[in-house]
Amino acid sequence: MRRLLGDAVLHTTRVWHDLKSGLDGFFFAPADPTALGLIRIITGLLAFWSLFVLGLDLEAYLGRGSWASADLVWHAQRPLQWSIWFLVPDALLRPAWVACLGVLALFAAGAFSRVTAVLAWVIIVSTVRRSPASVFGFDQVLSMLLFYLAVTGASGQSVSFDRFWKRWRQARAITLARPPRYRPDGLGRQVEPTIPGKPRPSISANLTIRLIQLHLALIYATAGLAKLQGVSWWNGEATWRIIAAGEFVGFNLTALARWPNLLAALTHLSLALELLYPVLIWPWRTRPFVLLGVVALHAGIGIVNPGLAEFGVAMLGANLAFVSGRYLRSLATASEQPALRVLFDGACPRCRGWMALLAASDPDQILEPVDLTAVDVRKIHPTLTPEACMEAMHVVDTQGRVASGFDAFRTIAGWLPLYWPFAAFGHVPGVAVVGRIGYNRIAASRPRDVACNDDVCGIHSRPSPKPLRDRGGPHPPKSTSSTQEDPLRRRAADD
């Protein structure tokens, strides 16, 4: 008996330690925050859109004389009634609405993310509680995501203005450093920040991701179990009834009645997906298939009922919590890095500043800045010449293709997600012609550092109006004016 009790205690202790170790690894192991950054952007834009739509008839939703009056809502929600809109008089309703839109825009961009995440949650939940007549599943999902993003403070660790600003300030300080800082690999002046583009894994990011994942599993499980109570989900008629409900359907899909077996199959597949989601979403082998099913489910709901499009986007954004940050970054980066070698004039302060801006936007070593004054450009690509590179910026990709000037900038913009809109705009007919003219004028008038041989000279140097061949180019000849002549020689000439 003593041995049985001892074995039972030992086994229980081992189980407890295994459970504790598993929970620690599940909730508190550092994780890549890239997915959180994308979830923040989607959630912030949806929150902005939701509040913006209410602004089309603001007094009807949030005013004192709204459809659901403030006094009625206040008494209906007692004793837990709260909303910032209860405190806003009708005269200040529009300015407060604009200020809230500004906060949501900052949150979506990841600016001051720790503060704006909390404010965004307060704004959305206050709006939901003030206007309960307009609430549906979309608002509840939005409130859930905002709560988890706010409570952990991890939403700005990736794909955010906060991170970009921090990296850009560091890169800018490096370009302005005296004495100049050079790269250890011999590629000239350093212009990239030491903070890597790939975000550092964090415990707070993992905790946020896990909370969202568990909440999603609960949502799909409860939705599936609730549908089991309806007869139409058992006999396969649920999909047809949704399509035939003309009040909510955006398109006439009644022609699908010719294929009742297809409609029944869609009904049972959607029900099976929701019921099996909490089980099959965790193994990495079945997760891609479940995520594809989720995309198909919410895309289909959005097509059949456009009024649920925002709900579908919110759910798809939340499901990014099950996508690895490494895979998400691979969608925006090249398989072979660096994807572009950028040749710039390291003796040009303006050029260094622009390269610092581009390097700060690099998500994961896509660009390799090369100071053309410190290398033989022919070794970078045999068709390059120092004269051509001095006239305009050049980029060389892994396939050996070369672009220069405005076309080089457009190529860089196509690789950096932050500048994708500029890359798309650069392909609009006529933009390239104007862009090349503007770039050539700016490049021709760019300032350059004065060549010097000591640190004191470099501190007080002035830009030279004409470009030099290289950073250590020949010094201008000494002036022969009387003010610069040797005093002994001048005295001998007078004698």
C-alpha positions as MATLAB code, in Angstrom:
seq = 'MRRLLGDAVLHTTRVWHDLKSGLDGFFFAPADPTALGLIRIITGLLAFWSLFVLGLDLEAYLGRGSWASADLVWHAQRPLQWSIWFLVPDALLRPAWVACLGVLALFAAGAFSRVTAVLAWVIIVSTVRRSPASVFGFDQVLSMLLFYLAVTGASGQSVSFDRFWKRWRQARAITLARPPRYRPDGLGRQVEPTIPGKPRPSISANLTIRLIQLHLALIYATAGLAKLQGVSWWNGEATWRIIAAGEFVGFNLTALARWPNLLAALTHLSLALELLYPVLIWPWRTRPFVLLGVVALHAGIGIVNPGLAEFGVAMLGANLAFVSGRYLRSLATASEQPALRVLFDGACPRCRGWMALLAASDPDQILEPVDLTAVDVRKIHPTLTPEACMEAMHVVDTQGRVASGFDAFRTIAGWLPLYWPFAAFGHVPGVAVVGRIGYNRIAASRPRDVACNDDVCGIHSRPSPKPLRDRGGPHPPKSTSSTQEDPLRRRAADD';
ca = [
       0.000    0.000    0.000;
       2.823    2.385    0.856;
       4.424    1.722   -2.518;
       1.127    2.318   -4.340;
       0.659    5.612   -2.567;
       4.254    6.611   -3.270;
       3.925    5.772   -6.972;
       0.654    7.701   -7.149;
       2.248   10.772   -5.544;
       5.297   10.501   -7.826;
       3.117   10.177  -10.929;
       0.964   13.126   -9.848;
       4.092   15.225   -9.290;
       5.409   14.376  -12.743;
       2.072   15.191  -14.342;
       1.992   18.529  -12.516;
       5.503   19.441  -13.649;
       4.714   18.423  -17.230;
       1.516   20.460  -17.163;
       3.286   23.474  -15.719;
       6.097   23.204  -18.277;
       3.565   22.844  -21.096;
       1.563   25.892  -19.974;
       4.737   27.943  -19.603;
       5.806   27.002  -23.118;
       2.327   27.614  -24.531;
       1.696   31.039  -23.003;
       5.085   32.452  -22.027;
       7.581   31.378  -24.695;
       8.779   34.304  -26.892;
       6.992   34.489  -30.254;
       7.342   36.501  -33.454;
       5.046   39.584  -33.300;
       4.668   39.980  -37.088;
       1.158   38.507  -37.122;
       0.113   40.878  -34.340;
       1.189   43.874  -36.397;
      -1.014   42.773  -39.291;
      -3.920   42.024  -36.940;
      -3.536   45.530  -35.490;
      -3.679   47.112  -38.943;
      -6.804   45.176  -39.957;
      -8.510   45.768  -36.613;
      -7.645   49.469  -36.607;
      -8.935   50.016  -40.144;
     -12.161   48.146  -39.379;
     -12.648   50.181  -36.193;
     -12.052   53.387  -38.156;
     -14.569   52.294  -40.785;
     -17.170   51.301  -38.192;
     -17.042   54.652  -36.407;
     -16.852   56.566  -39.692;
     -20.092   54.974  -40.913;
     -21.868   56.032  -37.730;
     -20.734   59.573  -38.442;
     -22.934   59.694  -41.543;
     -25.877   60.147  -39.137;
     -24.077   60.789  -35.888;
     -26.946   62.238  -33.846;
     -29.206   59.324  -34.742;
     -26.710   56.887  -33.248;
     -24.918   58.761  -30.460;
     -26.893   61.941  -29.806;
     -29.258   62.598  -26.912;
     -32.238   62.209  -29.216;
     -30.930   59.086  -30.954;
     -32.966   55.995  -31.773;
     -31.909   54.596  -28.420;
     -31.917   57.629  -26.148;
     -29.052   58.143  -23.754;
     -31.332   57.971  -20.696;
     -32.912   54.717  -21.841;
     -29.555   53.051  -22.535;
     -28.152   54.361  -19.243;
     -30.919   52.811  -17.174;
     -31.004   49.582  -19.217;
     -27.322   48.874  -18.553;
     -27.320   49.571  -14.816;
     -25.268   49.006  -12.704;
     -22.411   48.591  -15.235;
     -23.311   51.418  -17.583;
     -20.353   53.345  -18.961;
     -19.498   55.029  -22.239;
     -17.560   58.152  -23.107;
     -20.468   59.170  -25.342;
     -22.673   59.657  -22.274;
     -20.356   62.522  -21.315;
     -20.284   64.251  -24.708;
     -22.966   66.943  -25.295;
     -24.560   67.148  -28.715;
     -22.710   70.384  -29.491;
     -19.357   68.604  -29.167;
     -20.443   65.345  -30.747;
     -18.842   65.993  -34.138;
     -15.453   67.239  -32.773;
     -15.301   64.244  -30.412;
     -16.080   61.916  -33.318;
     -13.256   63.427  -35.391;
     -10.828   63.096  -32.477;
     -11.788   59.443  -32.036;
     -11.224   58.805  -35.734;
      -7.758   60.315  -35.361;
      -6.966   57.986  -32.463;
      -8.123   54.955  -34.455;
      -6.019   56.038  -37.435;
      -2.943   56.358  -35.202;
      -3.646   52.928  -33.732;
      -3.940   51.338  -37.178;
      -0.607   52.901  -38.159;
       1.024   51.696  -34.951;
       1.816   55.200  -33.690;
       2.088   55.507  -29.881;
       0.679   51.990  -29.969;
       0.644   51.301  -26.218;
      -1.563   54.328  -25.579;
      -3.666   54.301  -28.740;
      -4.452   50.579  -28.316;
      -6.105   51.270  -24.962;
      -7.888   54.357  -26.307;
      -9.104   52.443  -29.362;
     -10.626   49.755  -27.138;
     -12.310   52.419  -24.988;
     -13.725   54.156  -28.082;
     -15.145   51.024  -29.704;
     -16.590   49.532  -26.515;
     -18.081   52.927  -25.598;
     -19.705   53.117  -29.020;
     -21.075   49.584  -28.712;
     -22.546   50.311  -25.286;
     -24.001   53.644  -26.340;
     -25.664   52.353  -29.531;
     -26.774   48.776  -28.801;
     -29.329   48.856  -31.634;
     -26.529   48.762  -34.233;
     -24.482   46.007  -32.591;
     -23.898   42.629  -34.229;
     -21.175   39.972  -34.267;
     -18.690   42.246  -35.993;
     -18.634   44.685  -33.061;
     -18.115   41.866  -30.589;
     -15.177   40.402  -32.518;
     -13.695   43.878  -32.889;
     -13.994   44.533  -29.159;
     -12.364   41.183  -28.390;
      -9.353   41.835  -30.635;
      -8.885   45.372  -29.344;
      -8.964   44.158  -25.755;
      -6.187   41.618  -26.250;
      -4.079   44.081  -28.255;
      -4.496   46.702  -25.535;
      -4.004   44.588  -22.435;
      -0.606   43.183  -23.463;
       0.793   46.283  -25.213;
       2.428   44.157  -27.918;
       0.602   45.449  -30.990;
       3.321   47.920  -31.967;
       6.277   45.533  -31.857;
       6.096   44.850  -35.595;
       4.777   46.516  -38.764;
       4.261   49.782  -36.910;
       5.179   53.438  -37.114;
       6.733   53.183  -33.653;
       9.248   50.617  -34.806;
       9.948   52.424  -38.071;
      10.509   55.720  -36.241;
      12.925   54.113  -33.808;
      14.943   52.494  -36.594;
      14.948   55.645  -38.745;
      16.164   57.845  -35.895;
      19.014   55.452  -35.229;
      19.932   55.231  -38.926;
      19.807   59.026  -39.215;
      22.106   59.429  -36.208;
      24.572   56.995  -37.796;
      24.661   58.957  -41.063;
      25.333   62.203  -39.153;
      27.979   60.710  -36.846;
      31.365   62.414  -36.635;
      33.761   60.860  -37.304;
      31.889   58.888  -39.979;
      30.974   55.276  -39.283;
      31.945   52.668  -41.857;
      30.660   49.167  -42.419;
      32.985   46.347  -41.338;
      32.516   44.544  -44.668;
      34.307   47.306  -46.586;
      31.210   48.640  -48.385;
      31.750   52.219  -47.253;
      29.616   54.510  -45.111;
      27.078   52.865  -42.824;
      23.508   54.066  -43.336;
      21.418   51.205  -41.945;
      20.317   50.993  -38.295;
      21.744   48.396  -35.951;
      18.201   47.464  -34.887;
      17.367   44.557  -37.219;
      14.367   44.672  -39.521;
      13.189   41.312  -38.248;
      11.337   41.947  -34.962;
      12.597   40.280  -31.829;
      10.342   37.540  -30.394;
       8.648   38.527  -27.145;
       6.604   36.918  -24.401;
       3.897   39.589  -24.613;
       3.436   38.882  -28.328;
       3.028   35.165  -27.671;
       0.553   35.803  -24.848;
      -1.579   37.996  -27.125;
      -1.494   35.449  -29.940;
      -2.466   32.595  -27.627;
      -5.383   34.528  -26.160;
      -6.720   35.312  -29.634;
      -6.256   31.700  -30.716;
      -8.148   30.323  -27.724;
     -10.936   32.845  -28.181;
     -11.297   31.880  -31.854;
     -11.516   28.205  -30.946;
     -14.273   29.069  -28.488;
     -16.168   31.166  -31.061;
     -16.186   28.475  -33.749;
     -17.006   25.709  -31.269;
     -19.988   27.535  -29.772;
     -21.215   28.547  -33.244;
     -21.122   24.926  -34.405;
     -22.810   23.592  -31.264;
     -25.549   26.220  -31.515;
     -26.261   25.227  -35.120;
     -26.735   21.619  -34.070;
     -29.945   22.752  -32.399;
     -31.460   23.714  -35.760;
     -33.124   21.071  -37.915;
     -32.058   22.775  -41.150;
     -28.402   22.125  -40.326;
     -29.107   18.417  -39.944;
     -31.125   17.957  -43.147;
     -28.842   20.251  -45.215;
     -31.367   23.011  -45.954;
     -29.624   25.796  -44.001;
     -27.545   27.101  -46.919;
     -30.578   27.198  -49.210;
     -32.631   29.083  -46.621;
     -29.885   31.693  -46.319;
     -29.706   32.107  -50.098;
     -33.491   32.309  -50.444;
     -33.802   35.021  -47.759;
     -33.971   37.982  -50.134;
     -33.879   40.544  -47.338;
     -30.198   39.946  -46.590;
     -28.852   38.453  -49.819;
     -26.969   40.749  -52.168;
     -27.161   38.527  -55.255;
     -29.845   36.310  -56.727;
     -28.488   32.813  -56.203;
     -31.774   30.913  -56.377;
     -30.522   29.114  -59.499;
     -28.515   26.904  -57.126;
     -31.784   25.192  -56.227;
     -31.109   22.915  -59.214;
     -28.294   21.288  -57.208;
     -29.786   20.378  -53.824;
     -27.015   17.901  -53.084;
     -24.411   20.642  -53.510;
     -26.283   22.918  -51.110;
     -26.564   20.114  -48.580;
     -22.858   19.376  -48.882;
     -21.977   23.052  -48.314;
     -24.201   23.081  -45.245;
     -22.591   20.018  -43.701;
     -19.062   21.096  -44.610;
     -19.457   24.503  -42.953;
     -20.914   22.852  -39.854;
     -18.110   20.290  -39.708;
     -15.503   23.050  -40.091;
     -16.849   24.962  -37.097;
     -17.103   21.850  -34.940;
     -13.653   20.515  -35.836;
     -11.887   23.901  -35.815;
     -10.929   23.744  -32.096;
      -9.303   20.352  -32.686;
      -7.693   20.531  -36.131;
      -6.380   24.106  -35.961;
      -3.564   23.223  -33.534;
      -1.581   20.490  -35.405;
       0.640   22.105  -38.012;
      -0.195   19.402  -40.576;
      -3.933   20.120  -40.571;
      -3.776   23.862  -39.844;
      -3.348   25.014  -43.501;
      -6.429   23.061  -44.580;
      -8.495   24.518  -41.734;
      -7.369   28.052  -42.582;
      -8.259   27.537  -46.239;
     -11.678   26.329  -45.131;
     -12.102   29.420  -42.947;
     -11.228   31.699  -45.876;
     -13.745   29.905  -48.092;
     -16.422   30.041  -45.368;
     -16.173   33.770  -44.660;
     -15.661   34.685  -48.323;
     -18.822   32.765  -49.168;
     -20.770   34.470  -46.377;
     -19.549   37.867  -47.581;
     -20.617   37.120  -51.163;
     -24.056   35.837  -50.203;
     -24.646   38.526  -47.576;
     -22.540   41.684  -48.190;
     -23.753   43.073  -44.868;
     -21.520   40.542  -43.115;
     -18.407   41.454  -45.118;
     -16.893   43.407  -42.201;
     -17.496   40.457  -39.880;
     -15.742   38.131  -42.346;
     -12.743   40.442  -42.664;
     -12.469   40.707  -38.874;
     -12.551   36.921  -38.479;
      -9.985   36.408  -41.234;
      -7.751   39.021  -39.637;
      -8.049   37.271  -36.275;
      -7.094   33.950  -37.876;
      -3.732   35.461  -38.772;
      -2.840   34.548  -35.192;
      -2.415   30.980  -36.473;
      -0.001   32.013  -39.262;
       3.688   32.103  -38.386;
       5.530   35.394  -38.561;
       8.297   33.794  -40.572;
       5.859   32.788  -43.306;
       4.196   36.210  -43.331;
       7.542   37.954  -43.742;
       8.506   35.577  -46.540;
       5.547   36.896  -48.551;
       7.185   40.328  -48.617;
      10.859   39.357  -48.775;
      12.990   37.479  -51.271;
      14.100   33.884  -50.929;
      17.662   35.068  -51.527;
      18.825   38.028  -49.483;
      19.786   40.700  -50.114;
      17.424   41.046  -53.068;
      18.885   44.395  -54.165;
      22.321   45.980  -53.930;
      21.880   49.750  -53.865;
      24.823   51.893  -54.992;
      24.657   55.398  -53.543;
      27.014   58.353  -53.202;
      28.418   58.049  -49.688;
      29.896   61.554  -49.902;
      26.442   63.100  -50.390;
      24.592   63.974  -47.143;
      21.241   63.973  -48.918;
      21.924   60.547  -50.410;
      22.887   59.143  -47.028;
      19.690   60.539  -45.521;
      17.528   58.897  -48.167;
      19.338   55.608  -47.769;
      18.792   55.783  -44.005;
      15.069   56.216  -44.652;
      14.970   53.240  -47.013;
      17.074   51.066  -44.706;
      14.764   51.842  -41.779;
      11.844   50.554  -43.889;
      13.598   47.296  -44.781;
      11.675   44.420  -43.135;
      14.434   41.812  -43.305;
      17.699   42.708  -45.106;
      16.154   43.117  -48.550;
      18.539   45.969  -49.361;
      22.325   46.034  -49.192;
      23.555   49.649  -49.333;
      26.894   50.013  -51.140;
      28.878   53.243  -50.952;
      30.144   53.670  -54.524;
      33.005   55.898  -53.355;
      34.484   52.983  -51.380;
      34.264   50.133  -53.911;
      35.048   49.297  -57.506;
      31.591   49.388  -59.050;
      32.714   47.108  -61.898;
      33.007   44.301  -59.373;
      29.356   44.814  -58.454;
      28.282   44.546  -62.093;
      30.542   44.611  -65.176;
      28.364   47.150  -67.022;
      28.604   49.784  -64.285;
      31.001   52.717  -64.499;
      31.985   55.210  -61.783;
      30.793   58.111  -63.943;
      27.310   56.649  -64.452;
      26.954   55.686  -60.798;
      27.990   59.177  -59.751;
      25.200   60.666  -61.858;
      22.383   58.543  -60.416;
      21.613   55.840  -57.886;
      21.844   52.284  -59.252;
      20.366   49.000  -58.040;
      21.404   45.489  -59.019;
      19.135   42.524  -58.234;
      20.055   38.885  -57.790;
      19.354   38.201  -61.475;
      21.927   40.782  -62.550;
      19.360   43.316  -63.769;
      20.345   46.970  -63.347;
      18.102   50.007  -62.850;
      19.128   53.608  -62.273;
      17.653   56.914  -61.184;
      13.892   57.055  -60.847;
      13.601   53.477  -62.096;
      15.941   52.361  -59.298;
      13.785   54.066  -56.690;
      10.671   52.471  -58.180;
      12.365   49.069  -58.019;
      13.267   49.590  -54.367;
       9.701   50.711  -53.580;
       8.389   47.517  -55.135;
      10.388   45.455  -52.624;
       9.609   47.435  -49.444;
       5.995   46.997  -48.228;
       5.849   50.532  -46.826;
       6.387   51.981  -50.305;
       4.209   49.615  -52.335;
       1.665   52.407  -53.028;
       4.459   54.558  -54.474;
       5.643   51.670  -56.623;
       2.123   51.188  -57.993;
       1.769   54.914  -58.635;
       5.157   54.925  -60.386;
       3.772   52.567  -63.060;
       0.910   54.905  -63.944;
       1.439   56.123  -67.546;
       3.296   59.416  -67.589;
       4.513   59.281  -63.997;
       7.856   57.705  -64.948;
       8.594   60.473  -67.477;
       8.001   63.219  -64.919;
       9.774   61.213  -62.227;
      12.944   60.795  -64.291;
      13.100   64.530  -65.041;
      12.618   65.426  -61.387;
      15.133   62.865  -60.178;
      17.801   64.019  -62.639;
      17.443   67.640  -61.524;
      17.668   66.730  -57.846;
      20.655   64.432  -58.411;
      22.518   67.062  -60.427;
      22.200   69.654  -57.640;
      22.919   67.380  -54.691;
      25.527   68.579  -52.151;
      28.668   66.597  -51.335;
      31.105   66.571  -48.453;
      34.373   68.439  -48.834;
      37.298   66.020  -48.991;
      39.560   66.300  -45.933;
      42.264   64.354  -44.172;
      41.454   65.017  -40.520;
      38.466   64.840  -38.218;
      38.411   68.570  -37.427;
      38.022   69.398  -41.120;
      35.129   66.944  -41.411;
      33.228   68.567  -38.555;
      33.070   72.014  -40.200;
      33.006   70.943  -43.830;
      30.671   72.597  -46.294;
      28.952   70.900  -49.218;
      30.686   71.301  -52.530;
      28.577   72.481  -55.501;
      30.340   70.064  -57.865;
      30.530   66.288  -57.275;
      33.933   64.733  -56.701;
      35.061   61.427  -58.174;
      35.407   59.726  -54.822;
      35.515   60.398  -51.110;
      39.287   60.820  -51.077;
      39.583   62.686  -54.392;
      42.340   65.134  -55.297;
      42.446   68.359  -53.336;
      41.958   71.614  -55.234;
      45.221   73.426  -56.057;
      46.377   76.031  -53.572;
      45.495   79.603  -54.380;
      48.294   81.772  -55.828;
      46.763   85.045  -54.633;
      48.880   87.418  -52.536;
      46.951   86.497  -49.406;
      48.031   82.863  -49.730;
      51.739   83.385  -50.720;
      54.657   82.455  -48.492;
      55.800   85.643  -46.616;
      59.519   84.870  -47.304;
      58.962   84.587  -51.035;
      56.932   87.815  -51.106;
      59.710   89.683  -49.212;
      62.353   88.371  -51.637;
      60.256   89.561  -54.578;
      60.006   93.056  -53.073;
      63.794   93.262  -52.644;
];
